[in-house]
Amino acid sequence: MTLLVISPDYVSHYGPLAVMARTAKEDGRRVVIATGHGLRSRVKAEGFEWRELNLAASSNSGVVTKDPSIERFLAATRRGPLETIRYQAMQRQIDLLWQPEQVVRSIISLYRDLEPDEVLVDHVSFGSTLAMYALGESFMTLVPGHPSQLPVGHERYGIPAEWSVCLRPDGEKLRDVEQLADTVTAAFTDRWNTALASVAPERPPVEDAFRVHGRRVLYNSVSSYHSSLRSADVNSDHRFVGPLVREETLPEELSAWRQPQGNRPQIYVALGTFLSHRVDVLKLVAKAIRHVGARAAMAIGSMPKEDLGSVPNDWIVARELPQVAMLPYADLAIHHGGNNSVQECLGAGVRQLVLPFSTDQFANAVDLARAGAASVLAPNEMSSAELAEVILARIATGSPNPEPPMTSARIIEALFE
């Protein structure tokens, strides 16, 4: 039995898909990963078959240097959540459906060559969903981020249905951004349907391209954190399969992280690939951690270490860190609310402090706060004193129990039942 996994050439999207693919491979299934060259070595190192498939103009292996587009995104995050959502909505018309006719034809050719028994597609890879829809063949959708990335009910793609108190926007300004989102959704869907008519004119057009999914929807999330307000509207055939967390070993050169220094709490800090360029926030976080006397491990991307100011000798500061391996030894994780970080923290049973900037980070923050699993602060508005106070308060709470991963049997059932 062959499982075809179609992954964007982004390590953050490949990670959850690979957890499911690995389980299938261990169960004796043939697994083929179709993705770009940026992930080729990783895919092959993990023992999967790799097929070349270009789904976008760029790739992301985990650390990126600033370019004009990243600068524009960072500038939007400094202006606040609504300006970030506005910027990303405008970019959506360009970024999320790259050369759709070419992508569709490539996937159709690949599908006919492999004749897979099951196909697993990342929901955010809209060109891949378009291809499977054009084929008219059965496939499954993995939602790699917050469940609301696949909108239901009255939700709009890219706009949180709920807001944390500290981030709640002005109502009139929010309505303006919602109108923009509706305009972008209509334009995106028109483009999607135009490409569909070009490659598969016999297939009916769709009303909202952001809501198209396979026969079964798999959420990289824990069901107990899911808002009850959404439950009645989700696809009838769905499974919560999170936390989808890769296995990772702490390297010997970081083994000191296993041994806390006296009574000092250990705090892990990472803001993700792009937001690690928010040097102002990382500097403020470092200042607050110094103030509370904690020990830190900070992943800072391409930011110069010197920009953090005075760094204690027992801190660990690097471009990248093995996050999954380090989280079990942390008393607190400070992160941006990206879904991989959320699920990895839940899997490790570590307290969380979320600083949301964009996309589904706002929705993740709401869910975690509602469940009492995290504190949330507005990264553009907090002071180092406020941050230090929240750090101490969060550390004073009890450690959450780790969320157990899905058993291999349940993953196989979700993929092949």
N, C-alpha and C positions, 0 to 999 in steps of 0.2 A: 504494500500500500504506500502510495507516494503523497507526501504533504508538500505543497508549494507555499512558501512564505514570501510575500512581497513586502519588502521593507524600504523605506526612504534611506538615503545614504547619510543618515544621522545616527550617531551612536546612541543618543538618548531614546530614539524610537526603536532601534534595533534591540536594545537590552531586554525589554519585556517580551518582544516577539521571540527572542532567542531562548528565553526560559521555557516557553511552551514548545519550541522546536526541539530543544534538548531532551525534554521528556519524551517526545514522540520518537526521537532517534534511539533513546535508551530502551524504548518499548519495541524496537526492531523495525520501525518504519523508515522508509527512505525519505529524507528531508532535503529539499532543494531551497536555498535562499536566493532569491532574485533581488539584487541591489547593485549599487554603483561600485566603482573602484576604490573609493575611500574606505569601505568596509571589507574589501576582498580578503586581505590577510587575516583579519579577525575571524571572518566566516570560515575560512579554510583551517585556521588554527583550532577551531572548535569542532572540526571534523564534519562540517556540513558540505554538501555540494554547492558551489557558487555558480550562478549564471549572471552575466552582465545585464543590468537593466538600469537605464538612466531615467530618473523620475523628476529631476530638478536640475537647475543650472549650477548648483553648489552642493557641497557636502559639509559635514561637521564631525570631526573625529574626537572632539572633547575640549579643545582649547583653540580659540580663534584670536587673531589680532584685529584691531579696529580697522574698519574701512568706512567709506562715507555712509553706507546704509546702516551700519551699526551705530555710527555717530548720531544719525538722525533718530534712530530708535532710542538711544540713551537720552538724547535731548528731550524726547517725548516723555520718558519716564520721570525726568526731573520736573516736568510741568504737572505731573499728577496722573491718576488712573484714567480719567476720561480722555485726556489728551493722548495717552498711550493707546487706549482702545480706538480712538479716532485714527491715529496713525496706522495701527495694525489693520483696521478695516480698509483703509485706502490701499495698503500694500497687498491685501488679500486678493485684489483683482489681478495682481501681477504674479504673485508668488505661488499660489496654490493650485494653479492649473497650467503647468509648464508644457508647451508643445503637445497638447492633448491628443491630437490625431496620431502623432508619432508614437506616443506612449501606448495608446490603445493598440495600435498595430503590432508593436513589439510584444505586448503581453498576450495578444491573441496568438501570435506566432509561437511564443513560448508555451502557452497552454496546449496548443495542438501538438507540439513536439513532445511534451512530457505526459500529456493525458493524466493529470493528477487526480487522485481520489478526493482530496480536499484542498481548498485554497484558503489561506489566512491572509487578510489584507489589513493594513493599518488604516484606520478611518481617516486620518489626516492626509493620507495619500489619495487625494481625490481623483487623480488621473487613473490610479489603479482601480478604484471603485467604478469609475466610468467604464474602464475596459471590461470588467467582469459583468457589469450591467449590459454593456453592448453585446457581449457573448451570449447572455441569457443563461449562463451556467450558475450552479450553486456555489456560494462562497460564504465565508464567515468574516465578520468585522471585529477587530480588536480596537477598543477605544483606549489609547495609551495614556490619556490624561484624565482629568475629572470627567465623570459621566456626562456632564452637561456639554462636553465637546460634541456630543451627538444630541442636538436639541430635541426636546419633546414639548408638547403642549404649547404654551405661549412664549417659550424661550426663544431667544435670538442667538445665533452662533456668534461667539466672541464677547457676549455681554453677560455678566453674572446675573442670575435671577435674584440673588440675595447678596447683601453687602455687610461686611464687618462694620461695627459702629464707628470705628476710628477712620474708616475709608468712605463712608456713605456720601455720595455726591449730591450736589444741588439738583432738585427734581427737574427744573426746567432745562438745565444743561444736559442731564441724563436723557431726557426726551429727545433733545436735538441729536445726540449721538445714536439713539435708537432709530431715529428716522434715517440717519446715514447708514446704519447697519442694514435696514430694510432695502435701501437703494442698492447697496453693494450686493446683498443676497440676490436681488432680482437680476442684476447685471451678471453676477457669477453664474447663476442658473441659466441665463440666456446663452452664455458662452459654452457652458457644459452641454446644453441641448443642441447648440449649433455643431459642436464636435461630434455629438452622438449621431445627428442626422447625416453627417459626412461619412461616418464609418459603419453605421448600422441603421439605415433609414427605416427599417422595419420595426425598430424598437420605439415604444411610446416615450415622449418627453416627460420630464419630471417637474414637479411644482417647486421643489426646493432641493438643490443639489447637496446642501450641507446635511440633509436628513436621510440621504440614500445609504442603505446598509445591506449587509448580507442576510441570509436566512436566520443566522444566530448572531447575537451581539455579545461579545465578551468584554467585560469591564476590568481594567487593571486597578481595581479598587476593592475595599472591604465593605460588604453590604451593610454592616452595622453603622457606618458613617454616612450612608446615603440618606438624603433628605426624604422624609415620608411624603413631602409635597410632590415629588416627581414619580413616586412608585406606581401610581395608577396609569401613567402615560408611557412608561417604558415599553419597548418591544416585548411581546409576550414570550418569545424565545430568547432569553438572555441569561447570562451567568456572571456572577461576580467571582473572578478568578485571582484577584490580588490578595496579598501583595506579591507581584511577580518580581522577585529579587534574585539577582545572580549570585553565585557563590564566589567568594573572594577571600584570599589569604593575606593576612597582614605580613608584609615583607620584614625580613630580619632587621633592616636598618630603622624600622619604625617600632620595633618591639618594646621600646621604652614607654610607648603609649598605653601598654597594658598595665603599667605600674603607676598608679596615682601618687602624686608627691604630697605626702602628709595628708592633711584634711582639705586640700585645695580641690574644688570641683574641676572637672574637665569639660571643656566646651568645644564642640566641633562647629566650624563655620564654613559655609559654601553658598554662593549665590548663583551658581550655574554658569554655563558657558559664556553667555553674553553679558549677564548682569555682574559678573566679576569685574567688568570695566567701570562699575559704579564705585570708583575709588573713594569718593566722599563717604559713602555708606560703610565700606569696609574699614576705613580709618576710624569712623565713629564707633563701630562695633569693637574694634581693637581697644579703643580708649575706655569703653565701658567695661570690657573684660579685665583690663589692667586695674580699673577702679575697684572691682569686686575681689581682686586678688586671685582670680581663677587661672588655670592653665589652658591654653588654646591650641587647637590644630586648625589652621586656616588654609583653604584652597583659594588662591588669589589670581589664577589665570596668568595673563601676561602683565599684570600690575607689578611694578618694581617693589620689591620687599621694603626698600628704604622708605617708601611712601607711607608705611604703616606707623612710622615713628619708632620709639624705643620698643624693641621686642625682647622680652625676657628669654634667658638662655634655654629654658626648658619648653618653650613654645615650638611647635612644628609649623613651618610656613613654607608652602611650595606651590608651584603652578597647578599641579594636580595631586590629589590624594586618593588612596583606595577607600572611598567613602563607606562602602558596605562593610569592609573589614574593620574600620575604625569606630563606627557608630556604637557597637556593643559596649565599648569602654568609655563612652561619653555620658556625662550627667545631663547634658543639654545639647541639642542641635539648633543652631540658628541658620535658617535658610530662607529661600525666596518663595517657597510654596509650590515649586514644580512637582508634578505628580510622582516622578521617580524618587525624589528626596522624601516626599510624604510617605510613600509606601515603604521605602527603606527604613525610615525612622519607626514606622509602625511595626515592621518586621523585627527590628532590633529592640523594641520596647524602650525607646529613649524619649525623654521629654522634648517638646518642640516649641520654638519661638519663631513665628513666621513673619516675614517682611515682604508682603506681596507687591509686585510691580506691574504685572501684565497678565494677559491671557487667562488661563484657568486657575492661576494662582489665587485670585480673589475668591473663587468658589471653594477651593481647597481650604483656604483659611477659615471661611464660614463653617464648613463641616467640622473641622478640627476643634474650633472654639466651642461650637454647639455641644460637642461630645466631651468637652473638658480636656482634650488631648493637647492643646496648644494655647499659647498666648499670641496675640496679633498686635502689631504696631504698624503705623504708617511710616514707611522708611524715609519719606521726605520731610516729615514733620517732627520726628522724635528727637530728643536731646540725649546726650550720652548719660546724663543723670537719670532720665526717665528709663532709658534702656537698662542701665545698671539695676534700677529698682525692680524692673520686670524680670530680669535675669535671676535675681535673688528670690523673688516670689515664686517663680516657676521651679527653681531648683528645690525650694522648700516643699513642693507638692510631692506626693508619692510617685515612684516610677511606675509607668504603665506596664501591664503585662505584654510581652511580645505577641503580635498577631501571627498565628501559625500559617505557614504557606499551604497552598492547596496540595493535597496528596497527588502523587503521580497518577493514581487511578482516576481521580476526579478530573485532572487535566486531560487525560486520554479520553474520558467520557465526554468532556466538553468539546474536544476536537473531532471525535470520530463517531459519536453516537448517532 
